[in-house]
Amino acid sequence: MTSFEVWLPLGALALYLFDSTQWLYANELIFLHGGGKWRCARIPAFLVSGRRVFLPSPLTPGTPQFRVRWSQSDQRGQREDTAALACFFQALRPVQYLVNTLLVILLVLPVELLLFGTGVELLALMAAFYLVIIGTLVVVYVRRRELGLTGRAFAALSFDALACSPFAINLVRKIALRRSLVGNPIEFAAGAFAPAALAGLIDAVTVRVKEDQLREDSHSPRWEELEAYQQKLNALRTGLDNS
């Protein structure tokens, strides 16, 4: 294989992974929705420039992900509209199938280069990749209102997908990230998560709260606020254990 045949699939995969990466602040989490169930993503504890680096599973680009922010003084009274959220997922479903198709084509690329090289087969594969991208963007455009996309947002997504084709594999993730979730994420999870998934979320936020407390003076107003929030989380966790 020539250097081009090696670097083309590696470069495409690297661009896809780069575009998938999320840089999260200390109070940010990622909620995932797959198979009709909600869960909180496992986010590494190590920091890079004060941010946590989250790389979703490269093999599940069709899983919507939502960036949420917890706060010990969260006073948001809004609640997520479950009917609107169900409509969003219904509109997103064909896009999920299409981005999975894009991933399959990307994974076929090194096989094609190994077996056939840079001949007409490569051109056909690349043409198929762009045709699926265009089809995906058409579906997104038709359903843009249900997906909560403005014209400017759709234009930005389209530019990314067409200018750098591996970025198109992340269209489901990007659409969900733009939408996010309304209201207090812990309250949302208490109503939407299965008990085991909710327990994992509470444990993850509790660890973050303890980390924040270590950076504060003991019994300072901020420390006391975090301690009160931790007690609320512990009570919620105890209720789960006793149910």
C-alpha positions in Angstrom: 0.0 0.0 0.0 1.2 3.5 -0.7 1.4 6.2 1.9 -1.8 7.8 0.5 -3.7 4.5 0.9 -2.5 4.4 4.6 -3.1 8.0 5.5 -6.5 8.5 3.8 -8.5 6.2 6.1 -6.4 7.1 9.2 -6.9 10.8 8.5 -10.7 10.3 8.0 -11.0 8.4 11.2 -8.9 10.9 13.1 -11.1 13.8 11.9 -14.2 11.9 12.9 -12.8 11.2 16.4 -11.6 14.8 16.7 -15.0 16.1 15.8 -16.7 13.7 18.3 -14.7 15.0 21.3 -16.4 17.1 23.9 -14.6 19.4 26.3 -16.7 19.7 29.5 -16.5 22.1 32.5 -16.6 20.7 36.0 -20.4 21.0 36.3 -21.2 19.5 32.9 -22.4 16.0 32.1 -23.5 14.1 29.0 -26.9 12.4 29.0 -27.3 9.6 26.4 -30.5 8.2 25.0 -30.3 4.8 23.3 -32.6 1.8 23.0 -35.4 3.9 24.6 -33.4 4.3 27.8 -31.5 7.2 29.4 -28.1 7.1 31.1 -25.3 9.4 32.0 -22.0 8.9 30.1 -18.9 7.9 32.0 -16.6 10.9 31.8 -12.9 10.5 32.6 -11.7 12.2 35.8 -8.5 13.6 34.3 -8.4 17.3 33.3 -6.9 19.0 30.3 -6.5 22.7 30.7 -9.2 22.6 33.4 -11.7 20.7 31.2 -12.7 17.0 31.1 -12.3 15.4 27.8 -15.2 13.1 26.7 -14.9 10.9 23.7 -18.2 9.0 22.9 -18.1 5.5 21.6 -17.0 5.7 18.0 -19.2 2.8 17.0 -22.5 4.5 18.1 -22.8 7.8 16.2 -26.6 7.4 16.1 -26.9 7.8 19.9 -28.2 11.3 20.8 -26.2 13.0 23.5 -27.2 16.1 25.5 -24.9 18.3 27.4 -26.4 19.3 30.8 -25.2 21.5 33.7 -25.9 20.7 37.3 -25.7 23.4 40.0 -26.1 23.2 43.8 -28.2 26.4 43.6 -30.3 25.4 40.6 -33.5 27.4 40.7 -34.8 26.5 37.2 -38.5 25.9 37.3 -38.9 24.8 33.7 -39.4 21.1 33.0 -38.7 19.2 29.8 -41.8 18.7 27.6 -41.9 14.9 27.2 -44.2 15.2 24.2 -41.8 17.6 22.4 -38.9 15.3 23.3 -40.7 12.3 21.9 -41.4 14.3 18.7 -37.7 15.2 18.5 -36.6 11.6 18.7 -39.1 10.5 16.1 -37.8 13.2 13.7 -34.3 12.2 14.4 -34.8 8.4 13.8 -34.0 8.4 10.0 -30.9 10.5 10.6 -29.7 7.9 13.1 -29.9 5.2 10.4 -28.1 7.4 7.9 -25.2 8.3 10.1 -24.7 4.7 11.0 -24.5 4.0 7.2 -21.8 6.7 7.0 -19.8 5.0 9.7 -20.1 1.7 7.8 -18.8 3.3 4.6 -15.9 4.8 6.6 -15.0 1.5 8.1 -15.1 -0.1 4.6 -12.7 2.4 3.2 -9.4 0.7 4.4 -10.7 -2.6 3.2 -11.4 -1.1 -0.2 -8.0 0.4 -0.4 -6.3 -2.8 0.6 -8.2 -4.9 -2.0 -8.6 -2.5 -4.9 -6.3 0.5 -4.2 -7.1 3.9 -5.6 -9.0 2.9 -8.6 -12.6 3.4 -9.7 -13.8 1.5 -6.6 -12.5 4.3 -4.4 -14.3 6.9 -6.4 -17.5 4.9 -6.2 -17.2 4.6 -2.4 -16.5 8.3 -2.0 -19.4 9.1 -4.2 -21.7 6.9 -2.1 -20.4 8.6 1.0 -21.3 12.0 -0.3 -24.6 10.9 -1.6 -25.6 9.6 1.9 -24.4 12.9 3.4 -26.6 14.9 1.0 -29.5 12.6 1.7 -29.0 13.0 5.4 -28.9 16.8 5.1 -32.1 16.7 3.0 -33.9 14.7 5.8 -32.6 17.2 8.4 -33.8 20.1 6.4 -37.3 18.7 5.9 -37.5 18.0 9.6 -35.6 21.0 10.9 -38.6 22.4 12.9 -39.1 19.2 14.8 -35.4 19.0 15.4 -35.3 22.6 16.7 -32.9 23.9 14.1 -32.9 27.5 12.8 -31.8 28.2 9.2 -28.5 29.4 10.4 -27.9 26.3 12.5 -28.8 24.1 9.6 -26.4 26.0 7.3 -23.6 25.6 9.9 -24.2 21.8 10.1 -24.4 21.5 6.3 -21.1 23.4 5.9 -19.3 21.2 8.4 -20.6 18.0 6.8 -19.8 19.0 3.2 -16.5 20.7 3.8 -15.2 17.9 5.9 -17.1 14.7 5.2 -16.1 12.7 8.3 -17.8 15.4 10.4 -21.2 14.3 8.9 -21.1 11.1 11.0 -21.6 13.2 14.1 -24.8 14.9 12.8 -27.1 13.2 15.3 -24.8 14.1 18.2 -24.5 17.7 17.0 -28.3 18.1 16.6 -29.0 16.7 20.1 -26.2 18.9 21.6 -27.8 22.0 20.1 -31.2 21.1 21.5 -30.0 20.1 25.0 -32.6 19.5 27.8 -34.7 22.0 29.6 -34.6 22.5 33.4 -32.8 20.8 36.3 -30.9 17.7 34.9 -31.1 15.9 38.2 -34.9 16.3 38.4 -35.2 15.2 34.8 -33.1 12.1 35.5 -35.2 11.3 38.6 -38.2 11.0 36.3 -36.6 9.5 33.1 -33.7 7.3 34.2 -33.9 3.7 35.3 -33.0 3.3 39.0 -29.5 1.9 38.3 -28.7 4.7 35.8 -30.0 7.3 38.2 -27.8 5.9 41.0 -24.8 6.1 38.7 -25.6 9.7 38.0 -26.0 10.6 41.6 -22.7 9.0 42.4 -21.0 10.9 39.6 -22.3 14.2 40.7 -21.5 13.5 44.4 -17.9 12.9 43.4 -17.9 16.3 41.6 -19.4 18.0 44.6 -16.7 16.6 46.9 -14.0 17.8 44.5 -15.5 21.3 44.6 -15.6 21.2 48.4 -11.9 20.4 48.5 -11.2 23.7 46.7 -13.1 25.7 49.2 -12.4 26.8 52.7 -14.0 24.5 55.2 -17.4 25.8 56.3 -17.3 28.8 54.0 -20.6 29.9 52.5 -19.8 28.1 49.2 -18.6 25.0 51.2 -21.9 25.0 53.2 -23.9 25.3 50.0 -22.1 22.3 48.4 -22.6 20.3 51.6 -26.3 21.0 51.6 -26.5 19.9 48.0 -24.6 16.7 48.8 -27.1 15.9 51.5 -29.9 16.2 49.0 -28.1 13.8 46.7 -27.5 11.4 49.5 -31.2 11.5 50.4 -32.1 10.8 46.8 -29.6 7.9 46.7 -30.9 6.5 50.0 -34.4 6.6 48.6 -33.3 4.6 45.6 -31.5 2.0 47.8 -34.7 1.5 49.9 -37.1 1.3 47.0 
